[in-house]
């Protein structure tokens, strides 16, 4: 059961990372065109809107993969001094707490998205609907929360730490 959930989660995390990667490529392209345009006195119209909204996808698209690979900041100064059980409990608590935090982020942004949809809020220059990007942020945050919750369950039930498996595979 957990292995099937992990496989599905890894597939969604991979898709999220691909979307984040496409956002990086788009971001670099927009910045490149804008900088070259500025050199010729013709900056790209709406580049600030595109950069700002693409940054949402770039950051939150890669967040679940960052957790999956163990890329979040952690302080392990005392890890070697703690017993293994305490380290495992701390890993479980941190994964569960991360899941709660990202769930709250999704909930708060969902509330904001409802307001944006109701008021038809959009970006300054290109008039891109803000609600699209808020929905994307919600989806990525929910995926990250579910990935962290699954990691907490895996650590609790089987002791499996997917982050350590990733490090060992490198």
BANU-380718 format. One record per residue: residue number from 1; residue in one letter; chain; x, y, z of N, C-alpha, C in turn. Coordinates in pm, whole numbers, plus 32768, in hexadecimal, padded with zeros to 4 digits. Layout:
<nodes>
n:NUM	res:A	chain:A	nu:X	nv:Y	nw:Z	cau:X	cav:Y	caw:Z	cu:X	cv:Y	cw:Z
...
</nodes>
This chain:
<nodes>
n:1	res:X	chain:A	nu:8052	nv:7F88	nw:8000	cau:8000	cav:8000	caw:8000	cu:8057	cv:807E	cw:8000
n:2	res:X	chain:A	nu:80B8	nv:8085	nw:805E	cau:810F	cav:80FB	caw:8064	cu:8167	cv:8106	cw:7FE8
n:3	res:X	chain:A	nu:8190	nv:8093	nw:7FB2	cau:81E6	cav:8099	caw:7F3B	cu:8198	cv:80CD	cw:7EC2
n:4	res:X	chain:A	nu:8118	nv:80AA	nw:7EB9	cau:80C5	cav:80DF	caw:7E4B	cu:80AF	cv:8174	cw:7E5C
n:5	res:X	chain:A	nu:8099	nv:81A0	nw:7ED7	cau:808B	cav:8230	caw:7EF2	cu:810C	cv:8279	cw:7ED2
n:6	res:X	chain:A	nu:817D	nv:823E	nw:7EF9	cau:81FE	cav:827D	caw:7EDE	cu:8216	cv:8288	cw:7E49
n:7	res:X	chain:A	nu:81F2	nv:821F	nw:7DFE	cau:8206	cav:8223	caw:7D6D	cu:81B0	cv:8290	cw:7D2D
n:8	res:X	chain:A	nu:8132	nv:829B	nw:7D57	cau:80DA	cav:8304	caw:7D23	cu:810E	cv:838E	cw:7D4B
n:9	res:X	chain:A	nu:8139	nv:839A	nw:7DC9	cau:816C	cav:841B	caw:7DF8	cu:81EA	cv:8443	cw:7DAB
n:10	res:X	chain:A	nu:8243	nv:83E3	nw:7D94	cau:82BD	cav:8401	caw:7D49	cu:829D	cv:842C	cw:7CBA
n:11	res:X	chain:A	nu:8236	nv:83F0	nw:7C7F	cau:820B	cav:8419	caw:7BF9	cu:81D9	cv:84A9	cw:7BF8
n:12	res:X	chain:A	nu:8186	nv:84CC	nw:7C5A	cau:8154	cav:8555	caw:7C63	cu:81C3	cv:85B8	cw:7C84
n:13	res:X	chain:A	nu:821E	nv:858D	nw:7CDA	cau:8290	cav:85E4	caw:7CFC	cu:82E7	cv:85FB	cw:7C80
n:14	res:X	chain:A	nu:82FA	nv:8592	nw:7C31	cau:8346	cav:85A1	caw:7BB4	cu:8302	cv:8600	cw:7B53
n:15	res:X	chain:A	nu:827E	nv:85F5	nw:7B47	cau:8232	cav:8650	caw:7AF0	cu:823E	cv:86E0	cw:7B22
n:16	res:X	chain:A	nu:8233	nv:86F1	nw:7BA4	cau:8242	cav:8775	caw:7BE0	cu:82CC	cv:87AF	cw:7BC1
n:17	res:X	chain:A	nu:8332	nv:875C	nw:7BCB	cau:83BA	cav:8789	caw:7BAF	cu:83CB	cv:87AE	cw:7B1C
n:18	res:X	chain:A	nu:838C	nv:8763	nw:7AC3	cau:8393	cav:8783	caw:7A34	cu:8352	cv:880A	cw:7A19
n:19	res:X	chain:A	nu:82DF	nv:8822	nw:7A58	cau:829B	cav:88A3	caw:7A48	cu:82F4	cv:8914	cw:7A7E
n:20	res:X	chain:A	nu:8334	nv:88FC	nw:7AF1	cau:8391	cav:895E	caw:7B29	cu:8408	cv:8976	cw:7ACD
n:21	res:X	chain:A	nu:8438	nv:890C	nw:7A8D	cau:84A8	cav:8918	caw:7A30	cu:8480	cv:896C	cw:79B6
n:22	res:X	chain:A	nu:8409	nv:8954	nw:7983	cau:83D7	cav:89A5	caw:7913	cu:83CC	cv:8A38	cw:793B
n:23	res:X	chain:A	nu:83A6	nv:8A4F	nw:79B9	cau:839E	cav:8AD9	caw:79EB	cu:8429	cv:8B19	cw:79EF
n:24	res:X	chain:A	nu:848F	nv:8ACC	nw:7A15	cau:8519	cav:8B01	caw:7A16	cu:8541	cv:8B28	cw:7989
n:25	res:X	chain:A	nu:8524	nv:8AD2	nw:792B	cau:8549	cav:8AEE	caw:789F	cu:8501	cv:8B6B	cw:786E
n:26	res:X	chain:A	nu:8480	nv:8B75	nw:788D	cau:8433	cav:8BEB	caw:7864	cu:846A	cv:8C69	cw:78A8
n:27	res:X	chain:A	nu:848A	nv:8C5D	nw:7927	cau:84C0	cav:8CCE	caw:7973	cu:8542	cv:8D01	cw:7936
n:28	res:X	chain:A	nu:859B	nv:8CA5	nw:7916	cau:861B	cav:8CCB	caw:78D9	cu:8603	cv:8D0B	cw:7851
n:29	res:X	chain:A	nu:85A8	nv:8CD3	nw:7804	cau:8589	cav:8D0C	caw:7781	cu:8553	cv:8D99	cw:7789
n:30	res:X	chain:A	nu:84F7	nv:8DAF	nw:77E5	cau:84BD	cav:8E35	caw:77F6	cu:8528	cv:8E98	cw:7822
n:31	res:X	chain:A	nu:857A	nv:8E70	nw:7883	cau:85E4	cav:8ECA	caw:78B3	cu:8648	cv:8EE8	cw:7844
n:32	res:X	chain:A	nu:866D	nv:8E82	nw:77F8	cau:86CB	cav:8E95	caw:7789	cu:8694	cv:8EF7	cw:7722
n:33	res:X	chain:A	nu:8618	nv:8EE2	nw:76F9	cau:85DB	cav:8F3C	caw:7696	cu:85D0	cv:8FCA	cw:76CE
n:34	res:X	chain:A	nu:85A9	nv:8FD6	nw:774D	cau:859B	cav:9059	caw:778B	cu:8621	cv:90A2	cw:7794
n:35	res:X	chain:A	nu:868A	nv:905B	nw:77BD	cau:870E	cav:909B	caw:77CB	cu:8744	cv:90C6	cw:7743
n:36	res:X	chain:A	nu:8737	nv:906F	nw:76E0	cau:8765	cav:9094	caw:7659	cu:8713	cv:9109	cw:7624
n:37	res:X	chain:A	nu:868F	nv:9104	nw:763D	cau:8639	cav:9173	caw:7612	cu:865E	cv:91F5	cw:7655
n:38	res:X	chain:A	nu:867F	nv:91F0	nw:76D4	cau:86A7	cav:926A	caw:771C	cu:8728	cv:92A4	cw:76E1
n:39	res:X	chain:A	nu:8782	nv:924D	nw:76B6	cau:87FF	cav:927D	caw:767B	cu:87E4	cv:92CC	cw:75FC
n:40	res:X	chain:A	nu:8777	nv:92AB	nw:75B7	cau:8752	cav:92F2	caw:753C	cu:86E5	cv:935A	cw:7553
n:41	res:X	chain:A	nu:86C6	nv:9373	nw:75D3	cau:8662	cav:93D8	caw:75F3	cu:85D3	cv:93A8	cw:75E2
n:42	res:X	chain:A	nu:85BE	nv:9327	nw:75D5	cau:8538	cav:92EF	caw:75C2	cu:8523	cv:927B	cw:7625
n:43	res:X	chain:A	nu:850D	nv:9299	nw:76A5	cau:84F8	cav:922C	caw:7705	cu:8478	cv:91DE	cw:76E3
n:44	res:X	chain:A	nu:8474	nv:9165	nw:770E	cau:8400	cav:910E	caw:76F3	cu:8389	cv:913C	cw:7746
n:45	res:X	chain:A	nu:831D	nv:915A	nw:7701	cau:82A3	cav:9187	caw:7745	cu:826A	cv:9114	cw:7799
n:46	res:X	chain:A	nu:8252	nv:912D	nw:7817	cau:8215	cav:90CA	caw:786F	cu:8275	cv:9066	cw:78AB
n:47	res:X	chain:A	nu:82F6	nv:907E	nw:789A	cau:8357	cav:901D	caw:78CE	cu:834C	cv:900E	cw:7966
n:48	res:X	chain:A	nu:8332	nv:907B	nw:79AB	cau:8325	cav:9073	caw:7A3D	cu:82B0	cv:9019	cw:7A65
n:49	res:X	chain:A	nu:823F	nv:9025	nw:7A1F	cau:81CC	cav:8FCE	caw:7A3A	cu:81F1	cv:8F3C	cw:7A23
n:50	res:X	chain:A	nu:8230	nv:8F21	nw:79B2	cau:8255	cav:8E97	caw:7992	cu:82B9	cv:8E5E	cw:79F5
n:51	res:X	chain:A	nu:831C	nv:8EAE	nw:7A19	cau:8382	cav:8E7F	caw:7A77	cu:8344	cv:8E63	cw:7B00
n:52	res:X	chain:A	nu:82F0	nv:8EBD	nw:7B2F	cau:82B2	cav:8EAC	caw:7BB2	cu:825A	cv:8E30	cw:7BB7
n:53	res:X	chain:A	nu:8206	nv:8E1D	nw:7B54	cau:81A9	cav:8DAC	caw:7B55	cu:81F1	cv:8D28	cw:7B39
n:54	res:X	chain:A	nu:8255	nv:8D2D	nw:7AE4	cau:82A1	cav:8CB3	caw:7AC8	cu:82F1	cv:8C88	cw:7B42
n:55	res:X	chain:A	nu:831C	nv:8CE8	nw:7B92	cau:8367	cav:8CC9	caw:7C0C	cu:8312	cv:8C75	cw:7C6C
n:56	res:X	chain:A	nu:8291	nv:8C8D	nw:7C71	cau:8237	cav:8C3E	caw:7CC5	cu:823F	cv:8BAB	cw:7C9C
n:57	res:X	chain:A	nu:8237	nv:8B93	nw:7C1B	cau:823A	cav:8B0A	caw:7BE7	cu:82C4	cv:8ACD	cw:7BFA
n:58	res:X	chain:A	nu:832A	nv:8B1D	nw:7BE2	cau:83B5	cav:8AEE	caw:7BF0	cu:83D0	cv:8AC0	cw:7C80
n:59	res:X	chain:A	nu:83AE	nv:8B11	nw:7CE1	cau:83CE	cav:8AF2	caw:7D6D	cu:8378	cv:8A7F	cw:7DA1
n:60	res:X	chain:A	nu:82F5	nv:8A8A	nw:7D92	cau:829D	cav:8A26	caw:7DCD	cu:8296	cv:89A7	cw:7D7A
n:61	res:X	chain:A	nu:82B7	nv:89AF	nw:7CF9	cau:82BC	cav:8936	caw:7CA7	cu:832A	cv:88D7	cw:7CD2
n:62	res:X	chain:A	nu:8397	nv:890D	nw:7D05	cau:8406	cav:88BB	caw:7D30	cu:8408	cv:889A	cw:7DC4
n:63	res:X	chain:A	nu:83A8	nv:88CE	nw:7E0F	cau:83AA	cav:88BD	caw:7EA0	cu:8399	cv:882B	cw:7ECB
n:64	res:X	chain:A	nu:833E	nv:87E2	nw:7E8B	cau:8328	cav:8756	caw:7EB0	cu:83A4	cv:8701	cw:7E92
n:65	res:X	chain:A	nu:83E5	nv:871D	nw:7E21	cau:8460	cav:86D4	caw:7E00	cu:84D0	cv:86F6	cw:7E63
n:66	res:X	chain:A	nu:84D6	nv:8772	nw:7E8C	cau:8539	cav:879A	caw:7EEF	cu:8527	cv:8749	cw:7F6F
n:67	res:X	chain:A	nu:84AB	nv:8738	nw:7F9B	cau:8493	cav:86E7	caw:8012	cu:84B3	cv:8655	cw:7FF8
n:68	res:X	chain:A	nu:848D	nv:8623	nw:7F85	cau:84A3	cav:8595	caw:7F64	cu:8537	cv:8572	cw:7F66
n:69	res:X	chain:A	nu:858B	nv:85D0	nw:7F3A	cau:861B	cav:85B8	caw:7F35	cu:8662	cv:85E1	cw:7FB5
n:70	res:X	chain:A	nu:8617	nv:861A	nw:8015	cau:8655	cav:8647	caw:8091	cu:869F	cv:86C9	cw:8080
n:71	res:X	chain:A	nu:8671	nv:871E	nw:8027	cau:86B8	cav:879A	caw:8008	cu:8696	cv:880F	cw:8061
n:72	res:X	chain:A	nu:8633	nv:8801	nw:80B9	cau:8613	cav:8870	caw:8113	cu:8683	cv:8882	cw:8179
n:73	res:X	chain:A	nu:8690	nv:88FA	nw:81A9	cau:86F9	cav:891A	caw:820A	cu:86DF	cv:88CC	cw:828A
n:74	res:X	chain:A	nu:8748	nv:8890	nw:82BD	cau:873E	cav:884C	caw:833E	cu:87C1	cv:8860	cw:838A
n:75	res:X	chain:A	nu:87B3	nv:8868	nw:840B	cau:8828	cav:8879	caw:8461	cu:883F	cv:87F3	cw:84A6
n:76	res:X	chain:A	nu:88B0	nv:87B8	nw:848A	cau:88CB	cav:8733	caw:84C2	cu:8942	cv:8733	cw:8522
n:77	res:X	chain:A	nu:8953	nv:87A1	nw:8568	cau:89C3	cav:87AC	caw:85C5	cu:89BB	cv:8744	cw:8635
n:78	res:X	chain:A	nu:8942	nv:8729	nw:8665	cau:8931	cav:86CF	caw:86D5	cu:8901	cv:8644	cw:86AB
n:79	res:X	chain:A	nu:88EB	nv:8630	nw:862B	cau:88B5	cav:85B1	caw:85FB	cu:890C	cv:853B	cw:8625
n:80	res:X	chain:A	nu:898E	nv:8549	nw:8621	cau:89E8	cav:84DA	caw:8644	cu:89E9	cv:84BF	cw:86DA
n:81	res:X	chain:A	nu:89C1	nv:8522	nw:8729	cau:89BE	cav:8512	caw:87B9	cu:893A	cv:84D6	cw:87EA
n:82	res:X	chain:A	nu:88D1	nv:84E3	nw:8799	cau:884E	cav:84AD	caw:87BF	cu:8847	cv:8419	cw:879E
n:83	res:X	chain:A	nu:87F9	nv:83CE	nw:87EC	cau:87E3	cav:8342	caw:87C9	cu:8791	cv:8337	cw:8749
n:84	res:X	chain:A	nu:879B	nv:82C6	nw:8704	cau:8755	cav:82B2	caw:8685	cu:86BF	cv:82C6	cw:868F
n:85	res:X	chain:A	nu:8683	nv:8297	nw:86FB	cau:85F2	cav:82A5	caw:870C	cu:85CA	cv:8338	cw:8714
n:86	res:X	chain:A	nu:8619	nv:8387	nw:875B	cau:85F9	cav:8416	caw:8766	cu:8605	cv:845B	cw:86DE
n:87	res:X	chain:A	nu:866B	nv:8439	nw:8692	cau:867A	cav:8472	caw:860C	cu:8603	cv:844B	cw:85B4
n:88	res:X	chain:A	nu:85D7	nv:83CF	nw:85C1	cau:8564	cav:83A2	caw:8571	cu:84E6	cv:83EE	cw:8599
n:89	res:X	chain:A	nu:84CF	nv:8400	nw:861A	cau:845B	cav:844D	caw:864A	cu:8463	cv:84DC	cw:8617
n:90	res:X	chain:A	nu:84D7	nv:8519	nw:861D	cau:84E8	cav:85A2	caw:85EB	cu:84CC	cv:85A9	cw:8555
n:91	res:X	chain:A	nu:84F8	nv:8544	nw:8508	cau:84DB	cav:8540	caw:8478	cu:8445	cv:8536	cw:845F
n:92	res:X	chain:A	nu:8400	nv:84E3	nw:84AE	cau:8370	cav:84D2	caw:849E	cu:8328	cv:8555	cw:84BF
n:93	res:X	chain:A	nu:834E	nv:8592	nw:852E	cau:830F	cav:8610	caw:8558	cu:8328	cv:867E	cw:84F1
n:94	res:X	chain:A	nu:83A3	nv:8687	nw:84BE	cau:83C1	cav:86F0	caw:845C	cu:8376	cv:86DA	cw:83D9
n:95	res:X	chain:A	nu:8368	nv:865D	nw:83AE	cau:831B	cav:8640	caw:8335	cu:8288	cv:8662	cw:8349
n:96	res:X	chain:A	nu:8251	nv:863D	nw:83BD	cau:81C5	cav:865A	caw:83DA	cu:81AE	cv:86F1	cw:83E5
n:97	res:X	chain:A	nu:820A	nv:8736	nw:8428	cau:81FF	cav:87C7	caw:8436	cu:8208	cv:880B	cw:83AE
n:98	res:X	chain:A	nu:8263	nv:87DC	nw:835A	cau:826C	cav:8813	caw:82D2	cu:81EC	cv:87FE	cw:8284
n:99	res:X	chain:A	nu:81AF	nv:8788	nw:8293	cau:8130	cav:876D	caw:824F	cu:80C5	cv:87CE	cw:827D
n:100	res:X	chain:A	nu:80C0	nv:87E8	nw:82FE	cau:805C	cav:8846	caw:8334	cu:8076	cv:88D3	cw:82FF
n:101	res:X	chain:A	nu:80F3	nv:88FC	nw:82FE	cau:8115	cav:8983	caw:82CD	cu:80EB	cv:8993	cw:823B
n:102	res:X	chain:A	nu:810C	nv:8931	nw:81E7	cau:80E8	cav:893D	caw:815A	cu:8052	cv:8931	cw:8144
n:103	res:X	chain:A	nu:800E	nv:88E6	nw:8199	cau:7F7B	cav:88E1	caw:8191	cu:7F40	cv:896A	cw:81B2
n:104	res:X	chain:A	nu:7F78	nv:89AD	nw:8217	cau:7F49	cav:8A33	caw:8239	cu:7F69	cv:8A98	cw:81CA
n:105	res:X	chain:A	nu:7FDC	nv:8A8A	nw:818C	cau:7FFC	cav:8AE1	caw:811A	cu:7F94	cv:8ACF	cw:80AD
n:106	res:X	chain:A	nu:7F75	nv:8A51	nw:808C	cau:7F11	cav:8A35	caw:8024	cu:7E8A	cv:8A6F	cw:8049
n:107	res:X	chain:A	nu:7E63	nv:8A5E	nw:80C6	cau:7DE1	cav:8A91	caw:80F3	cu:7DDB	cv:8B29	cw:80EA
n:108	res:X	chain:A	nu:7E45	nv:8B6D	nw:8118	cau:7E48	cav:8BFF	caw:8115	cu:7E46	cv:8C34	cw:8086
n:109	res:X	chain:A	nu:7E91	nv:8BF3	nw:802E	cau:7E95	cav:8C20	caw:7FA2	cu:7E10	cv:8C01	cw:7F5D
n:110	res:X	chain:A	nu:7DD1	nv:8B92	nw:7F82	cau:7D4E	cav:8B71	caw:7F49	cu:7CE9	cv:8BDE	cw:7F6E
n:111	res:X	chain:A	nu:7CED	nv:8C0B	nw:7FEC	cau:7C95	cav:8C79	caw:8016	cu:7CB2	cv:8CF7	cw:7FC5
n:112	res:X	chain:A	nu:7D31	nv:8D14	nw:7FB1	cau:7D58	cav:8D88	caw:7F62	cu:7D2C	cv:8D78	cw:7ED0
n:113	res:X	chain:A	nu:7D34	nv:8CFE	nw:7E9C	cau:7D0C	cav:8CE4	caw:7E12	cu:7C76	cv:8CFD	cw:7DFF
n:114	res:X	chain:A	nu:7C27	nv:8CD9	nw:7E62	cau:7B96	cav:8CF4	caw:7E59	cu:7B7D	cv:8D8A	cw:7E4D
n:115	res:X	chain:A	nu:7BC7	nv:8DD7	nw:7E99	cau:7BBA	cav:8E69	caw:7E92	cu:7BE9	cv:8E9D	cw:7E0B
n:116	res:X	chain:A	nu:7C59	nv:8E69	nw:7DDA	cau:7C8C	cav:8E93	caw:7D58	cu:7C2A	cv:8E73	cw:7CE8
n:117	res:X	chain:A	nu:7BEA	nv:8DFE	nw:7CF1	cau:7B88	cav:8DD9	caw:7C8B	cu:7B0E	cv:8E34	cw:7C92
n:118	res:X	chain:A	nu:7AE1	nv:8E51	nw:7D0B	cau:7A6B	cav:8EA4	caw:7D1D	cu:7A84	cv:8F33	cw:7CE9
n:119	res:X	chain:A	nu:7AFA	nv:8F67	nw:7D02	cau:7B1B	cav:8FF1	caw:7CDB	cu:7B5F	cv:8FFB	cw:7C53
n:120	res:X	chain:A	nu:7B74	nv:8F87	nw:7C11	cau:7BBA	cav:8F84	caw:7B90	cu:7C42	cv:8FC9	cw:7B97
n:121	res:X	chain:A	nu:7C8E	nv:8FAB	nw:7BFF	cau:7D13	cav:8FE8	caw:7C0E	cu:7D70	cv:8FB0	cw:7BA4
n:122	res:X	chain:A	nu:7DC7	nv:9008	nw:7B72	cau:7E25	cav:8FDE	caw:7B0A	cu:7EA9	cv:9027	cw:7B1D
n:123	res:X	chain:A	nu:7F0B	nv:8FFD	nw:7AD0	cau:7F8E	cav:903D	caw:7AD7	cu:7F85	cv:90CA	cw:7A9D
n:124	res:X	chain:A	nu:7FE7	nv:911C	nw:7ABC	cau:7FE3	cav:91AB	caw:7A98	cu:7FE2	cv:91C6	cw:7A02
n:125	res:X	chain:A	nu:803D	nv:918A	nw:79B9	cau:804E	cav:91AE	caw:792C	cu:8007	cv:9150	cw:78CC
n:126	res:X	chain:A	nu:801A	nv:90D0	nw:78DE	cau:7FE4	cav:906E	caw:787F	cu:7F56	cv:9042	cw:78A0
n:127	res:X	chain:A	nu:7F27	nv:906B	nw:7914	cau:7E9F	cav:9047	caw:7940	cu:7E8A	cv:8FB0	cw:7947
n:128	res:X	chain:A	nu:7EF2	nv:8F65	nw:7970	cau:7EE5	cav:8ED5	caw:7985	cu:7E96	cv:8EC0	cw:7A05
n:129	res:X	chain:A	nu:7E30	nv:8E6A	nw:7A03	cau:7DE4	cav:8E52	caw:7A7E	cu:7E3C	cv:8E17	cw:7AEC
n:130	res:X	chain:A	nu:7E3F	nv:8E58	nw:7B5F	cau:7E91	cav:8E28	caw:7BCF	cu:7E60	cv:8DA3	cw:7C04
n:131	res:X	chain:A	nu:7DE0	nv:8D88	nw:7BF6	cau:7DA5	cav:8D0F	caw:7C2E	cu:7DE5	cv:8C90	cw:7BF3
n:132	res:X	chain:A	nu:7E0E	nv:8C93	nw:7B74	cau:7E4E	cav:8C1C	caw:7B38	cu:7ECD	cv:8BF6	cw:7B84
n:133	res:X	chain:A	nu:7F1D	nv:8C5C	nw:7BA2	cau:7F9B	cav:8C43	caw:7BE7	cu:7F83	cv:8C1D	cw:7C79
n:134	res:X	chain:A	nu:7F1A	nv:8C54	nw:7CB5	cau:7EF8	cav:8C2E	caw:7D3E	cu:7EC8	cv:8B9E	cw:7D43
n:135	res:X	chain:A	nu:7E7B	nv:8B74	nw:7CE1	cau:7E4F	cav:8AE8	caw:7CDC	cu:7EC8	cv:8A8C	cw:7CCA
n:136	res:X	chain:A	nu:7F26	nv:8AB5	nw:7C76	cau:7FA0	cav:8A64	caw:7C64	cu:7FED	cv:8A5A	cw:7CE7
n:137	res:X	chain:A	nu:7FFB	nv:8ACA	nw:7D2D	cau:8041	cav:8ACA	caw:7DAD	cu:7FF9	cv:8A6D	cw:7E10
n:138	res:X	chain:A	nu:7F74	nv:8A71	nw:7E11	cau:7F27	cav:8A17	caw:7E69	cu:7F43	cv:8986	cw:7E46
n:139	res:X	chain:A	nu:7F3F	nv:8965	nw:7DC7	cau:7F57	cav:88DB	caw:7D9D	cu:7FE2	cv:88AB	cw:7DC3
n:140	res:X	chain:A	nu:8045	nv:88FD	nw:7DAB	cau:80CE	cav:88D8	caw:7DCE	cu:80DF	cv:88CC	cw:7E66
n:141	res:X	chain:A	nu:809E	nv:8923	nw:7EB2	cau:80A7	cav:891D	caw:7F44	cu:8062	cv:88A1	cw:7F7A
n:142	res:X	chain:A	nu:7FEF	nv:887E	nw:7F41	cau:7FAA	cav:8805	caw:7F6B	cu:7FFF	cv:878A	cw:7F4C
n:143	res:X	chain:A	nu:803B	nv:8788	nw:7ED6	cau:8093	cav:8718	caw:7EB2	cu:8109	cv:870D	cw:7F13
n:144	res:X	chain:A	nu:8145	nv:877D	nw:7F36	cau:81B4	cav:877C	caw:7F95	cu:8185	cv:874D	cw:801E
n:145	res:X	chain:A	nu:8110	nv:877D	nw:8049	cau:80DA	cav:8752	caw:80CB	cu:80BF	cv:86BC	cw:80CB
n:146	res:X	chain:A	nu:8086	nv:8689	nw:8060	cau:8069	cav:85F9	caw:8059	cu:80EB	cv:85A8	cw:8055
n:147	res:X	chain:A	nu:814F	nv:85D9	nw:800E	cau:81D0	cav:8594	caw:8009	cu:8211	cv:858F	cw:8093
n:148	res:X	chain:A	nu:8209	nv:85FD	nw:80DC	cau:8242	cav:8601	caw:8162	cu:81F3	cv:85A7	cw:81C1
n:149	res:X	chain:A	nu:816F	nv:85A8	nw:81B3	cau:811C	cav:8552	caw:8208	cu:813A	cv:84BF	cw:81EB
n:150	res:X	chain:A	nu:814A	nv:849D	nw:816C	cau:816B	cav:8413	caw:8148	cu:81F3	cv:83EC	cw:8182
n:151	res:X	chain:A	nu:8252	nv:8449	nw:817D	cau:82D6	cav:842D	caw:81B7	cu:82CB	cv:8415	cw:824D
n:152	res:X	chain:A	nu:8278	nv:8464	nw:8292	cau:8264	cav:8451	caw:8322	cu:8226	cv:83C8	cw:833E
n:153	res:X	chain:A	nu:81C5	nv:83A0	nw:82EC	cau:8185	cav:831C	caw:82FE	cu:81E9	cv:82AD	cw:82E3
n:154	res:X	chain:A	nu:8237	nv:82BA	nw:8278	cau:829B	cav:8254	caw:8259	cu:8302	cv:8247	cw:82C9
n:155	res:X	chain:A	nu:832D	nv:82B7	nw:82FE	cau:838D	cav:82B3	caw:836E	cu:834E	cv:8271	cw:83E9
n:156	res:X	chain:A	nu:82CF	nv:828C	nw:8401	cau:828B	cav:8256	caw:8475	cu:8271	cv:81C1	cw:8468
n:157	res:X	chain:A	nu:823C	nv:8199	nw:83F4	cau:820F	cav:810F	caw:83E2	cu:8283	cv:80B1	cw:83C2
n:158	res:X	chain:A	nu:82D5	nv:80D7	nw:8363	cau:833C	cav:8079	caw:8334	cu:83CB	cv:80A4	cw:8355
n:159	res:X	chain:A	nu:83DB	nv:8120	nw:8383	cau:8461	cav:8152	caw:839D	cu:84AC	cv:817B	cw:831F
n:160	res:X	chain:A	nu:8468	nv:8175	nw:82AD	cau:84A7	cav:8197	caw:822C	cu:84B2	cv:822E	cw:821E
n:161	res:X	chain:A	nu:852A	nv:825D	nw:8201	cau:8541	cav:82EA	caw:81E9	cu:856B	cv:82FC	cw:8158
n:162	res:X	chain:A	nu:850F	nv:832B	nw:8106	cau:8529	cav:8336	caw:8076	cu:859A	cv:8399	cw:8059
n:163	res:X	chain:A	nu:85B0	nv:83F8	nw:80B1	cau:861D	cav:8457	caw:809C	cu:86A4	cv:8412	cw:80A8
n:164	res:X	chain:A	nu:86B1	nv:83BA	nw:8107	cau:872F	cav:8372	caw:811A	cu:8748	cv:8312	cw:80A6
n:165	res:X	chain:A	nu:86DB	nv:82D5	nw:8074	cau:86E9	cav:827B	caw:8000	cu:8719	cv:82CA	cw:7F87
n:166	res:X	chain:A	nu:86E9	nv:8344	nw:7F78	cau:8714	cav:8399	caw:7F08	cu:87A7	cv:83B9	cw:7F14
n:167	res:X	chain:A	nu:87D3	nv:83DD	nw:7F8F	cau:8861	cav:83FE	caw:7FA5	cu:88BA	cv:8385	cw:7F8A
n:168	res:X	chain:A	nu:888C	nv:830F	nw:7FB4	cau:88DA	cav:8295	caw:7FA1	cu:88E5	cv:8271	cw:7F0E
n:169	res:X	chain:A	nu:8880	nv:8292	nw:7EBF	cau:8880	cav:8271	caw:7E31	cu:88D8	cv:82CB	cw:7DDE
n:170	res:X	chain:A	nu:8906	nv:8339	nw:7E17	cau:8959	cav:8399	caw:7DCD	cu:89E7	cv:836A	cw:7DC3
</nodes>
